[in-house]
């Protein structure tokens, strides 16, 4: 009767001894080791989310108008980021492609007025879990100290493979990152437009050089593949060098064959400024290009690489107005993962998208401080200074005011200029009658451009003036467009900041003539300008460096550059010139044919002082710029 009990005891002892042996290294065991869990090689979807050109727009707010704007801001795009991440939480990466720390008074305040706190963009972006950010050209606007402080405050790397030490060619920023998501290794290469070297003040980029992005990509992409990248993403602050003929706002237009020159129009780039397409077409093994810089909503472009494989390109516009969403279908080929299919779309920020509570809470104090800063009164006017098209389509007091500011700033630096040129950047900037705030002053000069004094000749001036008219389409005086914006060129569309208004020269345009032959007269102090005539001009750093396609200015000689921004000169001028009168500021020295002010604005704003029937300083009322039917 004891046998079953004894057998049970022996079996228990046996089990205990096996267990003891497994814990002792000296024990020998004949057990077969457990099988490794097989690798999951089932197909999967990777999600790449991208922002770009945020330009310190965190809140849905326009600091230049003092009004809400439901179509912008990191706080709003954060809501979309979190929503899209929830759909594929384990396989989603978030990337930014630069121009982050400059662009609004918020950026100005926390770079130049109080740079002690953690940067508001660092606080907002670190909350959202970016894996990397490619630096943009505007990252350098405040110098390397401000940029390096921001770099130290974020919890993700800043990438810039083509930013090099000019002495030894070494890397200044992390060139790329490799990150594993869903068992797939994704390599992200960061690049920036080399236009930085043209546009930026030398003291802001000491010891740096900016190499060609295409050649840099050819060097680094093979390294990334060798280091184990299954998927190669190029995050580049640069965009397509051309845009679709016709409507660039139509998503289908971006899918046109890029090799068909009849479907694409040149953007007027600096050499190498926008090389995203060339990288897609010329560098093997690139899967996706996340682009920026050109401030365009590009849902997707499809390009062919040297092996004939399709490469996807996207861009999410500017200011947090869109979120780019790339979907990559990846499969295992027995050795590594590869992209089988891809697609992309843009999610739009609008009044249906709520601001994210976490980002809002983190940055509310920054926003409130900036609003109080820009709302301080700095000056007064006797009457309004209209902006937008009303300020561009006639020789206006607002354009003259900016040029006077630039002329006086140059004079204070010891340079008496012969002429100045400036643009009205947006359609919102204007000065009201009565009290003027810092916000109002900033609204008429929204960029952080600095001032240059240059020596140019009459040939440079004439070519720049002729190029200036590319802003307009060819017009029929008897059949003008129904709305003022309809007078602008459409192929390609030219940015408002590329129409310059000049002082102290007498010139005119006939917009009924084709581009290239629209300048009707050009005189200085009553005499026709000759090609070899020398002029000292006040001009901003962007235009002086050839920005906007005005490469002729690079032929000039820089005599002086300012430490302060033109925007700050505007504010100081208004503080020291209370009671500014638009009538007193306005000097008539240019004309347009046909008259574009009277039909669109005279009924609401009254006649312009420099209307078509008014004689011009040094000009001829009945000269080539005279309007038909005007005496």
HELIX and SHEET records of a PDB file:
HELIX    1   1 UNK A    3  UNK A   23  1                                  21    
HELIX    2   2 UNK A   74  UNK A   87  1                                  14    
HELIX    3   3 UNK A   89  UNK A   91  5                                   3    
HELIX    4   4 UNK A  105  UNK A  108  1                                   4    
HELIX    5   5 UNK A  109  UNK A  113  3                                   5    
HELIX    6   6 UNK A  120  UNK A  128  1                                   9    
HELIX    7   7 UNK A  137  UNK A  140  5                                   4    
HELIX    8   8 UNK A  144  UNK A  153  1                                  10    
HELIX    9   9 UNK A  196  UNK A  199  1                                   4    
HELIX   10  10 UNK A  202  UNK A  204  5                                   3    
HELIX   11  11 UNK A  213  UNK A  226  1                                  14    
HELIX   12  12 UNK A  251  UNK A  255  5                                   5    
HELIX   13  13 UNK A  261  UNK A  263  5                                   3    
HELIX   14  14 UNK A  276  UNK A  282  1                                   7    
HELIX   15  15 UNK A  357  UNK A  374  1                                  18    
HELIX   16  16 UNK A  388  UNK A  392  1                                   5    
HELIX   17  17 UNK A  397  UNK A  412  1                                  16    
HELIX   18  18 UNK A  438  UNK A  443  1                                   6    
HELIX   19  19 UNK A  458  UNK A  468  1                                  11    
HELIX   20  20 UNK A  469  UNK A  471  5                                   3    
HELIX   21  21 UNK A  484  UNK A  487  5                                   4    
HELIX   22  22 UNK A  496  UNK A  498  5                                   3    
HELIX   23  23 UNK A  541  UNK A  544  1                                   4    
HELIX   24  24 UNK A  547  UNK A  549  5                                   3    
HELIX   25  25 UNK A  551  UNK A  555  5                                   5    
HELIX   26  26 UNK A  566  UNK A  576  1                                  11    
HELIX   27  27 UNK A  582  UNK A  585  1                                   4    
HELIX   28  28 UNK A  598  UNK A  605  1                                   8    
SHEET    1   A 6 UNK A 157  UNK A 159  0                                        
SHEET    2   A 6 UNK A 132  UNK A 134  1                                        
SHEET    3   A 6 UNK A  92  UNK A  96  1                                        
SHEET    4   A 6 UNK A  44  UNK A  51  1                                        
SHEET    5   A 6 UNK A 322  UNK A 332 -1                                        
SHEET    6   A 6 UNK A 337  UNK A 348 -1                                        
SHEET    1   B 2 UNK A  61  UNK A  62  0                                        
SHEET    2   B 2 UNK A  67  UNK A  68 -1                                        
SHEET    1   C 2 UNK A 163  UNK A 165  0                                        
SHEET    2   C 2 UNK A 208  UNK A 210 -1                                        
SHEET    1   D 6 UNK A 176  UNK A 181  0                                        
SHEET    2   D 6 UNK A 184  UNK A 192 -1                                        
SHEET    3   D 6 UNK A 231  UNK A 237  1                                        
SHEET    4   D 6 UNK A 288  UNK A 291  1                                        
SHEET    5   D 6 UNK A 310  UNK A 316  1                                        
SHEET    6   D 6 UNK A 297  UNK A 304 -1                                        
SHEET    1   E 2 UNK A 242  UNK A 244  0                                        
SHEET    2   E 2 UNK A 264  UNK A 266 -1                                        
SHEET    1   F 2 UNK A 377  UNK A 381  0                                        
SHEET    2   F 2 UNK A 434  UNK A 437 -1                                        
SHEET    1   G 5 UNK A 500  UNK A 502  0                                        
SHEET    2   G 5 UNK A 419  UNK A 423 -1                                        
SHEET    3   G 5 UNK A 534  UNK A 540  1                                        
SHEET    4   G 5 UNK A 450  UNK A 457 -1                                        
SHEET    5   G 5 UNK A 557  UNK A 565 -1                                        
SHEET    1   H 4 UNK A 527  UNK A 528  0                                        
SHEET    2   H 4 UNK A 519  UNK A 524 -1                                        
SHEET    3   H 4 UNK A 506  UNK A 510 -1                                        
SHEET    4   H 4 UNK A 590  UNK A 593  1                                        
END                                                                             
